[in-house]
Amino acid sequence: MYFHLEHHDPRAYRRKTRLISVAMAMQFIVFGLLFSQLLTAAFGSSLWLNALGVLLGLLATSLVFTVLRERPWMTEARYVWRLKHHLSQVSGYLPTLRRRVEEGDANALAVLSFYHQGMHQLAELNGRTPDDDAERLAERLKVRQRREEKGLPLEVDGFDSEDLRVFKRG
């Protein structure tokens, strides 16, 4: 499955995710209280019934957000969830990818380039400074230099998870 890197406004992303987080927390509180009250009213007061009400509130909140995640206003959050998934997928292969880049493997170079671009974008979207790790910055510059030496574009436009199949994990 191919994942395209997209541009999203960091301020809009942070504003929407804060709003979504608050809505999710409020919904969880309401559902948890509602289910706890219903269970204790029907079966009497008990710590276990209250805990079951909270668990049912969590399940109901999860179900609502599972249904709502395809809505247009969730685009940025959905994109970042997918980006994080792919970055964590790639991170399991980093030692192998680094070794293969040293050997001149163009496929490893593309995947590692995606990893660094994705980490940079994720830091920007979350409002952090992207170049806070000197080791990662040096590796990113080395990857860009290798791509330039090979005549490849400095940046990739995405990542195909099938590209990882040729590498060994860890």
N, C-alpha and C positions, 0 to 999 in steps of 0.2 A: 504494500500500500504506500503510495507516494504522499509525502507531506510537504506542502509548499509553505515556505516562510512568507508571512504576510506582514504588512506594516499596520500597527494599531497605535493610536494616540495614548501615551502612557497616562496622562491625566484622566482621560475618559475611562480607561481600563480601571484605574484605581478607584475612581468615583463609583463606577458600576459594581465593582466587586465589594466595595464597602457596603453599598446599598443591598446587594444580594446577601452578604453576610449578616447584616442586621435583620433583613427579612427572614432569613433562614433561622436565626436565633429566636426571633419573636415567634415564629411559627412553631418551633420546637417547644418553647415555653407554653404557648397556648394549647397545643396538642397534648403535651405531657400533663398539664394541669387538668385538662378536660377528661382525658382517659383516667387519670388518678381519681378524680371526683366521681366519675361514673362507676368505676369499679368499687370504690369504698362505699358509695351510696347503695349499690346493689348487694354487696357481699360483706359489708362491715369494714371497719378500719383495721388496716394491717400494713406493716412495713413492706411485705412482699407484694401486696396489691398496689401500693404506691410505686414500688420499683417496676412492676409490670406496666403500670400506666405510663411511666417515663419511657420504658422500652417501646411501648406501642406508639408513643409520641414521636420517638426517634424514627421508627419505621414509617409512620405516616409522613413525616417531614421528608424523609429520603424518597418516598414514593412520589410526593408532589414535585420535588426537584428533578427526579428522573423524568417525569412527564414534561416539565417546563424547560429542560436543558436544550431542547431544539428550537426554542423561541428565538426570534431575531435579536432581542435585547440581551441574550446570553452569548452572542457571537464571540466577544472578546474573551470571556471566561472560558468558553468551550475551546477556543483556540489555544489559550495558555495551558489548559489541562492536557490537550493533545501534545503541545510542545514539551511540557514536563515529562509526559509519558515517553516520548521519543528520546529525550535527553537522558532519562534514566536507563532506557534500553541501551543506548550507545555507551553510557558510562561503565557498563559491565564488560565492555570490550576494549576499554582505553589502553591497557598495557599492550595488548596485541596490536591495536591500531598504531600506537606509537612506534612499536618495533617495525611494523610493516612500512610506515612512512620513512623510517631510516633506510629501509631497503629499496625505496623508490616506488612503492605500490601506489598507483594513481587512485584506485578505488578507496584505499585507506586514507589517502590525502583528502578526498572529497568528503568522506564521512567525518573525519576529524575537523575539517573546515566547517561542516554543518554544526557540529557540536559547539565549536567556539562561537560561531555566529548566533546560535540559539541561546547559549549562556549569556552572551552579551545582550541580546534582545530581552531575555528574561530579567536580567538585572535592571535594564532601563525601564521596563514595564512596571517593575516593583519599586522603582524610585531609589535604587541603590547605585553606587558608582560601579560601573562594569569592570574596571581595571584595578580592583582591590587586591588581587592575588598576583604577585610578581611572577611566579612560576607559570601560571596559566597565560599571563600576558606574553611572556617570552615564547611559550609554545605557540601561541596564536600568531605572533610575528614570524616565527620560523615556518609555520604552515603557509602563511601568505607568501613568504619568500620562495618557498619550494614550488608553490603554484605558479608564481611569476616566472621562475626559472624554466618550468615545463611549458610555458606559454598558455597556461590555463587562466580562465577568469579568476580574479582575486576572491570572488565570493560565489557561493553556490546558491541556487534558488530553492533548494529543498533537500529532501532525504527520502530514500526508498528503503524501507526496513528489510527488504530482500537482500540488500547489499551486505548486511551483517552475516548472512548465512555462510559466506566463504571464510569468515574469521572464527577463531576459537575464543570462547569466553575467558575473560580474566587473565 
